[in-house]
Amino acid sequence: MENDIASYLDALKRDACYRVVRVLKEAPHETTEVVCFAGANDAELGPFVRKRIKREACMGAAYPAIMAAQRAGARFRHLPRIEDCYERDDELVVIMEYVRGETLHEAVYRRDPSPALAQEVFPLLCDAVVELHEGFDPPLIHRDLKPGNVILSEGNLTLIDFGIARAYREGAEGDTASFGTRAYAPPEQFGYGQTDVRSDVYALGMLLYYLLTEEVPSPRLAGGAFDEPGVPVALRPVLARATAFDPAARYPSVRALRAAFAAAVAGPQAPGGVRPGRDAAGSPVGIGPHAGGALWAPPAGSAAGAAPAAGRVPCPGAEAPCGVSAGAVASGTPPAPLPRRREGRAVARTAAAVALAALFLAVGIGEAVDPGAGSSMARYAPGIRWVGVIAVQLIILAALYPLADRRWLGRRLGRSLPRAGRTAAALVTAGFLLFGVMMAFNGDFAT
């Protein structure tokens, strides 16, 4: 009893040492925050990422295992440093390294999918999963490999979010719970058997497809032998075997998948003695503004790339959180053009959004200038009618903005546009504020 009380008080004391900078994600079973460590002399270190995981969710067992291995001297290049793990009330609290960079989703969006990008990123992605499988006994199975859980930083790649990772249990018939992202998770993860290293092989196969096409994968692809325009013929059998429905038909390990990928990429030499995806010297050829193999680079003058490791610098209150771009912006070099099929799709989407916005704008202007006798706007003075029209237009633009292709627009405007979610939220907020003004002065402005 005394030990339990002492442990609880110790957990409270640890929690009091951290200041929350921002909340990254809130879910019923887990809360993720960016925090800073506040010292006794008011100095702050960080930032760090803090996860609060509900004990009833039976998640997070991998974090103490990773921390124990790191404190025993193991060095993992592709896993974040776990600073602390402790239990408080009904939660497991995990403090870990803040990883600067951008998610794989953001990197593929910014640079466009291609075999060259896959050749640059996929081997490192395999190496990261190998650290989980071979650095622990029994192996740790990530079970949630997806673009949002891979961070590309300057010269490195890091796996994050081990909430549903689990150790392989010899003789078990299935997992204790079914979690994961269906587009990337194998069938056995949802009740068809126990997950093992081949389950992560399946997810890596789907991530390879994403690197090549930027399309969200689906199980039907394996049945079609990945006969897709963006998938090189040499890689189709690699993808098909990695994502086979039966785990026994997949590559037995991530190392085997990596070797098969390397062999397919090397392939027969092209005329002139140069292998596809390589220059005359045999070096990998990158794409876009970072040709030459640099995974990620901050813009000129940015401090993001040069910042020291987490826990050794004063904690900034406004830096981008783990998993969100921290200055990962393309340099001044013009980006490569979109493939023709993607270009046509982007133009069609953007044109549809603009046409609908123009239609609603025309209707709104008509209502403001000359509302019909039966229109609800007829009872308002012209000034308040225009306020109402602007408010409605802002909300309509928020609804139509995701329809447009922001990357295509950014290329045409020569800059990166704001992210859809934040822009839409700002438009909706402004629209409803204007509506509130309209309603507040309803009587004053009525004709």
Phi, psi and omega in degrees: 000314180297321178297321179296317179295318180297318179296320180295315179296323178296320179296318178299319181296320178296316180300322183293345182279352186246137175254130181280122177274314177197158176263124181274318186205137175234128177222164181303329185254352188203141173234132180243129184227156165263127184229163173235146177273122181259117181278172182295333181266020178072003175282147181239142176240150178142200005279162173234166172254130178243129175248134173247112186246125180296133182296327182293343180282348180055045180237168172087008183295338182288332184297311177299326179294318179293317180297318180297318179295318180294321180287340177276359176111357180290141179241121180244121182286330190248014177240143179290153177286124176269114185278323185198149173221131176203163181253139177219128184053242182252026185235150164262125180253128181237127175250125184221170179301140173274120184259116178279147178144205179226154179289162176300324177301314180292322181294316180292322178298317183287322189257349182076144180288150178187160174300325180294319178295319178297320180295330181281320189263320191299318177301320177294324178297319176296317179301322180296317180290326177300323178300321178291318185285320187259348181272357183223151179226109003288166182299148171268128179258122185294311175070359177219045177286118180203166184304326181286348181253018176235123181251126174261122177236181186296108177079010183206169176225135184230134172274141177229175175061083179257026184302321182253009175297147182214158176275141177293136180243114181302128175088353180288144181272341181191173177282157181288334180211152181258112177229176174122170179262117191302326182297333185243346183274143180284162182302321184295344180285348182241040170106007181261004180152184179276140175284146175216195184300332181288342175291319175289332174299317178301311181298322178295323176299317179292325176293324176298317177300319179296320178297330183274332189231340187063019177262142175291122185287160175219156182301336181296338182298319182297321178294331179269011178058026178055039178280074184239149182303324184274357184259117177301144182303321183294335183267349183297314177294330177295314179295318182298318181288320181297328186251024178300145180298317180276120180305329181295338181271353181275175172297139185289344181205166177291327177300319179294321177296317180298318180295320179294321177297314180299319180294320180292322180292319180295307174050193175287145181291141178284165177306137182095358175083010181256126179285146178302138180083004180228155178272186184297336180273357180088007180273147178300142179259121178278190180225165172059209186291347183246034178303143180110356171106002178287124183294317186203142178215133178286162178292162179301133179087354180281144178270355187297318184286335185262002184291142177293176182296155179301145178088000182236005182228157175302141185284119177279140182274346188237013180288156178294141183286168177305131178090000178237142185308129176247069181083017180279083184238145179296150178285187184289353180293131181300138179289158179292148180293153176291149172303154187303317182297317179291324178299314180297320179294320180294317179297316182297315180297314183293319179297320179296318180295317180294319181297316179295319179297318179296321179297311180295325179295317179298316178297318181295318179296321178299319178295323182287321184282312185214077179292143179292168183297327181270001183282141177293341180282346185294337184279353181260153174292158183306320182299315182286333176297319179293324176299316179297319179297316180297318180299313180297319181297321179298318179292321178296318178297322178298323180286327184272339185303316179296338179291325180289155177270102185294327180294317180297317178297318180299322178295320182289326181272350178077022179204170178274131178276159178300155179293144189302315185298312182292322179295313180298318180297320179295319180295316179297317179299314180297320180298314181289329175297318178294322175299320178298318176300317181299315181289325182296324181256027184306307183291321183294328187258357180290144181274000000 
